[in-house]
Amino acid sequence: MNIKGKIINDPVYGFIRFPEEELLKVIDHPLFQRLRNIKQMGMAQLVYPGAVHTRFAHSLGACHLMGKALDELKAKGLDVSRDEYLAARIAILLHDIGHAPFSHALEHTLIDGVSHETISQLFMQRMNKEFGGLLDEAIAVFNNTHPKLYLHQLVSSQLDVDRMDYLNRDSFYTGVSEGVIGYDRILQMLTVQDGSLMVEEKGVHSVEKFIIARRLMYWQVYLHKTVLSAEILLINILKRARELALSGLQLFATPALHYFLYNSFDEKSFKNNEELLSHYSSLDDNDITVSIKIWQEHEDEILSTLCKMMVNRRLYKVSLTSDSVTNLYAEKKELIKKQLNIKDADLSYFVSSGVASNDTYNISDERIQIAMKGGNAVDISEIDNPIVNKALAIPIHKNYICYMRL
């Protein structure tokens, strides 16, 4: 008997199945295949050498978990049609399709003010035209305009399959075991009441572990001070390159990157300019990596120095603290100014400060609801003896200063 679709050997989940013909059309599309060349964790590989997995693999994993979640809900008697099942799978498959190279760095530099979610929407609309409306329902799920709220909650909420996969996957590839979660247990405990996604009471501890794991992963991996250092360095490289480009200086760049270095855009530009969207679809990590390699020899000393720092992994020194960094910032600023003999306007490329923050569980956002045995539903922070209490839900803010090693 021939089995339709494809089976993919995923290192995190083993063999995962994609039997839907429509799903395979989406996976094979160039806009989705582009995600093979965008790393899931940006610059984290400079701290965790194994963290070189891609947005492509993450999206496939999230799609797999979406199927498992919906299978569990159907087994409990929930009416999920084939079209709804397919729409939710496509929506999560494409949730990251608009990501820029190295994830978030370009969102703060070359396309400042335009989120990857906005570009994901535009890419989905473009694909939908090509596929003759195949993605209509998936876009409704993604946008939260679908009548079944729980489908969107599985794509984007404080307990979605996106987070379940990236915690599992990032933990696997970094070797940080604190990120391991009981995703299979959580999926089996999912239920729907009054149209909303909830977790059965007996699954509450698995959800608490999921929330704690997310907090630990943020401070140990995503906001690790050296990861933060590498990302700030990458942002500064692109800022400097753009500054030089807009001043009229010629820079080596791939055609796609050249387009963004020498032009300015806003959200309206992306929505009204198909050519712009096409250039963006050609951008991936390779454009940035090869440019940084070449810019090491650029005549501009600041750009050259920053690129050599990145290539040779001579990253900024970073201090994270709950205390003020004002005095240390002033001290380092003066020292670096003297050592490098640079103008005040250029100091920000070599010393900067800011705030890193993480909220474990946002009680002002769409909350995780626990379906109690008595029939009522309560927020996870309000169950008896909650681990995820209001104190833990308060965001943690840490001041940081990063500066060039002299």
C-alpha positions as CSV (number, residue, x, y, z in Angstrom):
1,M,0.0,0.0,0.0
2,N,1.4,3.4,-1.0
3,I,1.4,6.0,1.7
4,K,0.8,9.5,0.5
5,G,2.9,12.5,1.6
6,K,6.3,12.5,3.1
7,I,8.0,11.2,6.2
8,I,10.8,13.4,7.6
9,N,13.4,12.1,10.2
10,D,13.5,14.9,12.8
11,P,16.3,14.7,15.4
12,V,13.9,15.9,18.1
13,Y,10.7,13.9,17.5
14,G,11.9,11.1,15.3
15,F,9.9,10.3,12.1
16,I,7.2,12.9,11.5
17,R,4.6,12.6,8.8
18,F,3.2,15.2,6.4
19,P,0.5,13.3,4.5
20,E,-1.4,16.3,3.2
21,E,-0.8,17.1,-0.5
22,E,-1.6,20.8,0.2
23,L,0.9,21.0,3.0
24,L,3.7,19.6,0.7
25,K,2.9,22.3,-1.8
26,V,3.5,24.9,0.9
27,I,6.7,23.3,2.1
28,D,8.1,23.1,-1.4
29,H,7.4,26.8,-2.1
30,P,10.6,29.0,-2.4
31,L,9.4,31.3,0.3
32,F,9.3,28.5,2.8
33,Q,12.5,26.9,1.5
34,R,14.2,30.2,2.2
35,L,13.9,29.3,5.9
36,R,16.6,26.7,5.5
37,N,19.1,29.5,5.3
38,I,17.9,31.4,8.4
39,K,19.2,30.2,11.8
40,Q,16.6,29.7,14.5
41,M,18.8,31.2,17.2
42,G,20.7,33.9,15.5
43,M,24.1,34.4,16.9
44,A,23.7,31.8,19.7
45,Q,26.1,29.5,17.9
46,L,29.0,31.6,19.1
47,V,28.2,30.4,22.6
48,Y,26.5,27.1,21.9
49,P,28.3,25.5,18.9
50,G,25.4,23.1,18.2
51,A,22.8,25.9,17.9
52,V,22.9,26.0,14.1
53,H,19.4,24.6,13.5
54,T,17.1,26.6,11.2
55,R,13.7,28.2,11.1
56,F,12.8,25.6,8.5
57,A,13.3,22.7,11.0
58,H,11.5,24.6,13.7
59,S,8.5,25.3,11.5
60,L,8.2,21.6,10.5
61,G,8.5,20.6,14.2
62,A,5.7,23.1,15.2
63,C,3.5,21.8,12.4
64,H,4.1,18.2,13.7
65,L,3.0,19.3,17.2
66,M,0.0,21.1,15.8
67,G,-1.1,17.8,14.3
68,K,-0.6,15.9,17.6
69,A,-2.6,18.6,19.5
70,L,-5.5,18.5,17.1
71,D,-5.5,14.7,17.1
72,E,-5.8,14.7,20.9
73,L,-8.7,17.2,20.7
74,K,-10.5,15.1,18.1
75,A,-10.0,12.0,20.2
76,K,-11.9,13.8,23.0
77,G,-14.8,14.4,20.7
78,L,-14.0,17.9,19.4
79,D,-15.3,18.5,15.9
80,V,-12.3,19.5,13.8
81,S,-13.0,19.3,10.0
82,R,-10.3,18.4,7.6
83,D,-10.2,22.0,6.3
84,E,-9.7,23.3,9.8
85,Y,-7.1,20.7,10.6
86,L,-5.2,21.7,7.4
87,A,-5.6,25.4,8.0
88,A,-4.1,25.2,11.5
89,R,-1.2,23.1,10.2
90,I,-0.5,25.6,7.4
91,A,-0.8,28.6,9.8
92,I,1.8,27.3,12.2
93,L,4.0,26.1,9.3
94,L,4.1,29.6,8.0
95,H,4.2,31.5,11.3
96,D,7.9,32.4,10.9
97,I,8.0,32.8,7.1
98,G,8.7,36.5,7.3
99,H,11.8,36.3,9.6
100,A,14.8,38.3,8.5
101,P,18.4,36.9,8.5
102,F,19.7,36.0,11.9
103,S,16.1,36.3,13.2
104,H,15.6,39.8,14.8
105,A,18.8,41.8,13.9
106,L,17.5,43.3,10.7
107,E,14.2,44.3,12.4
108,H,16.3,46.8,14.4
109,T,18.4,48.1,11.5
110,L,17.6,47.8,7.8
111,I,13.9,47.5,8.2
112,D,13.3,49.3,11.5
113,G,9.7,49.3,12.5
114,V,8.5,46.5,10.2
115,S,7.9,43.3,12.2
116,H,8.5,39.8,10.8
117,E,4.8,39.1,11.6
118,T,3.8,41.8,9.1
119,I,6.0,40.3,6.4
120,S,4.8,36.8,7.2
121,Q,1.3,38.1,6.5
122,L,2.4,39.6,3.1
123,F,4.2,36.4,2.1
124,M,1.2,34.3,3.0
125,Q,-1.1,36.6,0.9
126,R,1.4,36.3,-2.0
127,M,1.4,32.5,-1.7
128,N,-2.4,32.4,-1.4
129,K,-2.7,34.2,-4.8
130,E,-0.4,31.7,-6.4
131,F,-2.3,28.8,-4.9
132,G,-5.8,30.1,-5.8
133,G,-7.1,30.8,-2.3
134,L,-5.7,27.6,-0.7
135,L,-4.5,29.6,2.3
136,D,-7.7,31.6,3.0
137,E,-8.6,29.7,6.1
138,A,-5.0,29.4,7.3
139,I,-4.6,33.2,7.1
140,A,-7.8,33.6,9.2
141,V,-6.4,31.2,11.8
142,F,-3.1,33.2,11.8
143,N,-4.9,36.6,12.1
144,N,-7.3,35.4,14.8
145,T,-10.3,36.0,12.6
146,H,-11.3,32.4,12.4
147,P,-14.5,31.6,14.3
148,K,-12.7,28.8,16.3
149,L,-10.5,30.8,18.7
150,Y,-8.6,27.7,20.0
151,L,-7.0,27.2,16.5
152,H,-5.3,30.6,16.8
153,Q,-4.4,29.9,20.4
154,L,-2.5,26.8,19.3
155,V,-0.6,29.1,16.9
156,S,0.0,32.1,19.1
157,S,-0.6,32.2,22.9
158,Q,1.2,31.6,26.1
159,L,0.8,27.9,25.6
160,D,1.2,27.4,21.8
161,V,2.9,24.8,19.8
162,D,5.4,27.3,18.5
163,R,6.8,27.7,22.1
164,M,6.6,24.0,22.7
165,D,8.8,23.3,19.7
166,Y,11.4,26.0,20.1
167,L,11.9,25.1,23.8
168,N,12.4,21.5,22.9
169,R,14.5,22.1,19.8
170,D,16.7,24.9,21.3
171,S,17.3,22.8,24.4
172,F,18.3,19.8,22.2
173,Y,20.7,21.7,20.1
174,T,22.3,23.8,22.8
175,G,22.5,21.0,25.3
176,V,20.8,23.1,28.0
177,S,18.6,20.4,29.7
178,E,16.6,23.0,31.7
179,G,14.6,23.7,28.5
180,V,13.3,20.1,28.2
181,I,9.5,20.1,28.6
182,G,6.9,17.3,28.8
183,Y,5.3,18.5,25.5
184,D,3.6,15.1,24.9
185,R,1.9,15.3,28.4
186,I,0.8,18.8,27.8
187,L,-0.7,18.0,24.4
188,Q,-2.6,15.0,25.9
189,M,-4.1,17.3,28.6
190,L,-5.4,20.0,26.2
191,T,-9.1,20.6,26.0
192,V,-11.5,23.2,24.7
193,Q,-14.3,24.8,26.8
194,D,-16.5,27.6,25.5
195,G,-14.4,27.8,22.4
196,S,-11.2,28.5,24.3
197,L,-8.1,26.3,24.6
198,M,-7.5,25.0,28.2
199,V,-5.5,22.4,30.0
200,E,-7.1,19.7,32.2
201,E,-6.4,20.1,35.9
202,K,-4.3,16.9,36.0
203,G,-1.9,18.5,33.5
204,V,-1.2,21.7,35.6
205,H,2.3,20.6,36.8
206,S,3.4,19.9,33.2
207,V,2.3,23.4,32.2
208,E,4.1,24.9,35.3
209,K,7.3,23.1,34.2
210,F,6.8,24.5,30.7
211,I,6.6,28.0,32.0
212,I,9.6,27.6,34.3
213,A,11.6,26.0,31.5
214,R,10.9,29.1,29.3
215,R,12.2,31.4,32.0
216,L,15.4,29.4,32.5
217,M,16.0,29.2,28.8
218,Y,15.7,32.9,28.4
219,W,18.4,33.7,31.0
220,Q,20.6,30.8,30.2
221,V,20.4,30.9,26.4
222,Y,18.3,33.6,24.7
223,L,19.6,36.4,27.0
224,H,22.9,34.9,27.8
225,K,25.3,37.8,28.1
226,T,27.6,36.5,25.3
227,V,24.6,35.8,23.0
228,L,23.4,39.4,23.8
229,S,26.9,40.7,23.0
230,A,27.1,38.9,19.6
231,E,23.6,40.2,18.6
232,I,24.4,43.8,19.6
233,L,27.6,43.5,17.6
234,L,25.7,42.3,14.5
235,I,23.2,45.1,14.9
236,N,26.0,47.7,15.1
237,I,27.7,46.2,12.0
238,L,24.6,46.6,10.0
239,K,23.9,50.1,11.4
240,R,27.4,51.2,10.4
241,A,27.1,49.7,7.0
242,R,23.8,51.4,6.4
243,E,25.2,54.8,7.7
244,L,28.1,54.5,5.2
245,A,25.8,53.4,2.4
246,L,23.3,56.3,2.9
247,S,26.3,58.8,2.9
248,G,27.1,57.6,-0.6
249,L,30.0,55.3,0.1
250,Q,30.2,52.2,-2.0
251,L,30.0,48.9,-0.1
252,F,30.3,45.3,-1.2
253,A,26.9,43.7,-0.8
254,T,24.8,41.0,-2.5
255,P,22.0,42.4,-4.7
256,A,19.3,41.8,-2.0
257,L,21.4,43.3,0.8
258,H,22.5,46.2,-1.4
259,Y,18.8,47.1,-2.0
260,F,18.2,47.4,1.8
261,L,21.4,49.2,2.6
262,Y,20.8,52.0,0.1
263,N,17.1,52.6,0.5
264,S,14.7,53.4,3.4
265,F,11.4,51.6,4.0
266,D,8.4,51.6,6.3
267,E,5.5,49.2,6.8
268,K,3.5,51.0,4.1
269,S,6.3,50.4,1.6
270,F,6.2,46.7,2.1
271,K,2.5,46.5,1.6
272,N,2.5,48.5,-1.6
273,N,5.7,47.4,-3.3
274,E,5.9,43.9,-4.7
275,E,9.5,44.5,-5.8
276,L,10.6,45.3,-2.3
277,L,8.9,42.1,-1.0
278,S,10.8,40.1,-3.7
279,H,14.1,41.6,-2.6
280,Y,13.3,40.7,1.0
281,S,12.5,37.1,0.0
282,S,16.1,36.8,-1.4
283,L,17.7,37.8,1.9
284,D,19.0,35.2,4.2
285,D,21.9,34.6,6.6
286,N,24.3,34.1,3.7
287,D,24.0,37.6,2.5
288,I,25.0,39.0,5.9
289,T,27.8,36.5,6.6
290,V,29.6,37.0,3.3
291,S,29.3,40.8,3.5
292,I,30.8,40.8,7.0
293,K,33.7,38.6,5.8
294,I,34.4,41.1,3.0
295,W,33.9,44.3,5.1
296,Q,36.8,43.3,7.3
297,E,39.0,45.0,4.8
298,H,36.8,48.0,4.2
299,E,38.5,51.4,4.4
300,D,36.1,52.6,7.1
301,E,38.0,51.7,10.3
302,I,34.9,51.4,12.4
303,L,33.2,48.9,10.1
304,S,36.4,47.0,9.5
305,T,37.0,46.7,13.3
306,L,33.5,45.6,14.1
307,C,33.6,42.9,11.3
308,K,36.9,41.6,12.5
309,M,35.6,41.4,16.0
310,M,32.7,39.3,14.8
311,V,34.7,37.0,12.5
312,N,37.4,36.4,15.1
313,R,34.8,36.1,17.9
314,R,36.3,39.0,19.8
315,L,32.9,40.0,21.1
316,Y,32.0,42.9,23.5
317,K,32.5,42.4,27.2
318,V,29.0,42.4,28.8
319,S,27.9,43.0,32.4
320,L,24.3,42.2,33.4
321,T,23.2,43.5,36.7
322,S,20.1,44.7,38.7
323,D,22.1,47.8,39.7
324,S,22.6,51.0,37.8
325,V,25.4,50.9,35.1
326,T,25.5,54.7,34.7
327,N,28.9,55.1,36.4
328,L,30.5,52.1,34.7
329,Y,29.1,53.3,31.3
330,A,30.7,56.8,31.8
331,E,34.0,55.2,32.8
332,K,34.2,52.8,29.8
333,K,33.1,55.5,27.4
334,E,35.9,57.8,28.5
335,L,38.5,55.0,28.4
336,I,37.5,53.8,24.9
337,K,37.4,57.3,23.6
338,K,41.0,57.8,24.6
339,Q,42.2,54.4,23.5
340,L,40.6,54.5,20.0
341,N,40.8,58.3,19.5
342,I,37.2,58.4,18.0
343,K,34.5,61.0,17.9
344,D,31.7,61.1,20.5
345,A,29.2,60.3,17.7
346,D,31.0,57.0,17.0
347,L,31.3,55.8,20.6
348,S,28.0,54.0,20.6
349,Y,29.6,51.4,18.2
350,F,32.1,50.4,21.0
351,V,30.2,51.0,24.2
352,S,26.5,50.9,24.9
353,S,24.0,50.2,27.6
354,G,20.4,49.0,27.8
355,V,17.9,46.8,29.5
356,A,17.3,43.1,29.0
357,S,13.9,41.8,30.2
358,N,11.9,38.6,30.3
359,D,8.5,37.8,31.6
360,T,7.9,34.2,32.5
361,Y,4.1,34.4,32.4
362,N,2.3,37.6,31.4
363,I,-0.8,37.9,33.5
364,S,-1.9,40.9,31.3
365,D,-1.8,38.8,28.2
366,E,-4.2,36.0,27.1
367,R,-3.8,33.7,30.2
368,I,-3.4,29.9,30.4
369,Q,-6.7,28.6,31.7
370,I,-7.0,25.4,33.7
371,A,-10.2,23.4,33.3
372,M,-10.9,22.2,36.9
373,K,-12.6,18.9,37.7
374,G,-15.6,20.8,39.1
375,G,-16.3,22.3,35.6
376,N,-15.0,25.8,36.3
377,A,-11.9,27.4,34.7
378,V,-9.2,29.3,36.5
379,D,-6.0,31.0,35.5
380,I,-2.9,28.9,36.2
381,S,-1.6,31.5,38.7
382,E,-4.8,31.1,40.8
383,I,-4.8,27.4,41.4
384,D,-4.1,26.1,44.9
385,N,-0.4,26.5,45.9
386,P,0.6,27.8,42.4
387,I,4.2,27.7,41.3
388,V,3.4,30.3,38.7
389,N,2.2,33.0,41.1
390,K,1.9,36.7,40.7
391,A,5.4,37.3,41.9
392,L,6.8,34.9,39.3
393,A,4.7,36.7,36.6
394,I,6.4,40.0,37.2
395,P,8.9,40.7,34.4
396,I,12.5,40.7,35.3
397,H,14.6,43.6,34.0
398,K,18.4,43.6,34.1
399,N,20.6,46.5,33.1
400,Y,23.5,45.7,30.8
401,I,26.6,47.5,29.5
402,C,28.6,46.1,26.7
403,Y,32.0,47.5,25.6
404,M,34.9,46.6,23.4
405,R,37.7,44.7,25.0
406,L,40.9,46.7,24.9
